[in-house]
Amino acid sequence: MKTKAHRRPAWSAASFRVLPASLAALVAFASASRAADQFLRLPVEEYRDKMKGGWIGQIAGVSWGAPTEFKWRDQIIPEDKMPQWKPSMINDAFGQDDLYVEMTFLRSLEEYGIDVSIRQAGIDFANSGYPLWCANDAGRKNLRHGIAPPDSSHPKFNKCPNDIDYQIEADFSGLIAPGLPQAAIDLGEKFGRLMNYGDGMYAGQYVGAMYAAAFFESDPVKIAETALQAIPAQSQYAEMVRDMIAWFRADPNDWQATWQKCQAKYRLNKEYQKASNGGIDCKINGAYVLMGLLYGRRDLDNTILISCRSGMDSDCNPSSSAGVLFTTLGFSKLPARFNTGLDEKRIFSHTAYNFPLLLDACEKLARQFLVRYGGKVERDANGEETFVIPVKQPKPSALELSWAPGPIANSLFTAAEKAKITAVDGKDLAKAVEKVLPGWKVAQCGPDMDPGLRTEWEGRKNVLCTHPLDRNTGCVLSKTVAVPSGKKTTLRLVVGHDPQGDFDLIVRADGQQLLRKAVNKDTCTTGHWLAQEIDLSKFAGKSVKVELVNQPSAWLCEAAYWAEIAVTSE
């Protein structure tokens, strides 16, 4: 087998002319072609089918891996601890941040055009209402505090610039740029810059470039090699990719031996932990994406299982590896266990998209990016459309090191831009509570998960989000209620939990605990909502203080979503 040094770059303009939809065919054709203008050709119907497959891959990977997320750190998940795939699990991803965050970026492109400024992208991200962690959380807080991009991700202001965040959100950038790795690079400079720097941004550009290649190549090794051309060769992330390819070629049958090599170099060696936030680092999680993609050998289940069993961010990693692999196949070629049963009417949390609307948005944007990067759409005599995509060598972003960053840009939002950012950390919840729950008061509400008013959440209008103050202290809603004599008085409430978490609902009246109940997927019979009634008749003739407590349980996505609280007497 030829070494990498002897391979002609897959994106090299000297390699292709007018080409079929296969990079393997392109390489074979290279010796016969030296024309100045070379193109890839992709029927629009095939593009849409593969793009649809890519989204389903993300959905399947994150849904399958979700029960294991960060439960195994620095260890391989035992085979018998892995959940079994059930086709019904395809509908478990609508509340996953692995999906809805990147849809925020798609929405910015839709609303403001493909030339949307990085500052407007930052404003849109600042106004997002979903919970965030790590680099995403740090970047959004910077934006809300007036630090405009690119400084919102600079290590001076963001202490976790190499985290996984943009890596798990960049899938969209390749799905709307088939055969256009430069578009994935440029989109990373716009959206990845909001929260990541250096390797953290390159990680997303690399993932986007893998998707761009997956429309024309089926061999995971070639996809991994091709995408390398989209990031700086001197970066540690590129070094990790080269290691993974070399380790796979040296021992293509033992992924667990390669896992041990990853552990030794990218977890235990301090040279590769600089500017790292432990298990959230993009390099080790990116290695696990490639672990599944390479060692899975194009088997759909094994690709997901290997990426997941590698541990750490074990839902996001299989989401990316499956997304790339499923793109190579297309939705129509997926087995029924993956391509049936999706609720296409359901809206992804915190977005304007159901599945058909998502696909339409991607196709619309892909057409625009195609033209922007020198391509066109041809229509044959039967009205069938084909993307004609120019083959160009990508130009990676400049090399930057998160542990030795360059100077800041001194980028601050103007007063007019600040006025557009309506979501602010640490805001007073009193107005939101009064609007949704008149007469109630809130205390001990923590800042996580952006508490406040949700104009719409999980099918309900005007919902109040609260969050515990800390791991031991619940957020309390309270109101003094006059309980009349001679009538049955009932407290009725409807409260929801975050799709990724749960909490304990505690109800007290006059200091007495009347209820303690877990609010989770097992107790909520309608979506993520629990409807509960509590009899207050024992307090007849008294005015009592009623307290509703959003009590933390496992300290993971512990928000409560209050849709209704009412006291009735009859």
Secondary structure as UniProt FT lines:
FT   HELIX           4..6
FT   TURN            10..11
FT   HELIX           13..15
FT   STRAND          18..19
FT   HELIX           23..29
FT   HELIX           30..32
FT   STRAND          39..43
FT   HELIX           44..65
FT   HELIX           66..68
FT   TURN            69..71
FT   HELIX           79..81
FT   HELIX           87..91
FT   TURN            94..95
FT   HELIX           97..112
FT   TURN            114..115
FT   HELIX           118..126
FT   HELIX           134..144
FT   TURN            145..146
FT   TURN            149..150
FT   HELIX           151..153
FT   TURN            155..157
FT   TURN            161..162
FT   HELIX           165..169
FT   HELIX           171..175
FT   TURN            178..179
FT   HELIX           181..191
FT   HELIX           192..194
FT   HELIX           199..214
FT   TURN            215..216
FT   HELIX           220..228
FT   TURN            229..230
FT   TURN            233..234
FT   HELIX           236..250
FT   TURN            252..253
FT   HELIX           255..266
FT   HELIX           270..272
FT   TURN            274..275
FT   HELIX           278..280
FT   HELIX           282..295
FT   TURN            296..298
FT   HELIX           300..309
FT   TURN            314..315
FT   HELIX           316..329
FT   HELIX           331..333
FT   HELIX           336..339
FT   TURN            344..345
FT   TURN            349..350
FT   HELIX           355..372
FT   TURN            373..374
FT   STRAND          376..379
FT   TURN            381..382
FT   STRAND          385..390
FT   TURN            402..403
FT   HELIX           415..420
FT   TURN            425..426
FT   HELIX           430..436
FT   TURN            438..439
FT   STRAND          441..443
FT   TURN            448..449
FT   STRAND          452..457
FT   TURN            458..459
FT   STRAND          460..466
FT   STRAND          475..483
FT   TURN            485..486
FT   STRAND          489..497
FT   TURN            499..500
FT   STRAND          503..509
FT   TURN            510..511
FT   STRAND          512..519
FT   TURN            521..523
FT   TURN            527..528
FT   STRAND          529..535
FT   HELIX           537..539
FT   TURN            540..541
FT   STRAND          542..551
FT   STRAND          560..569
//
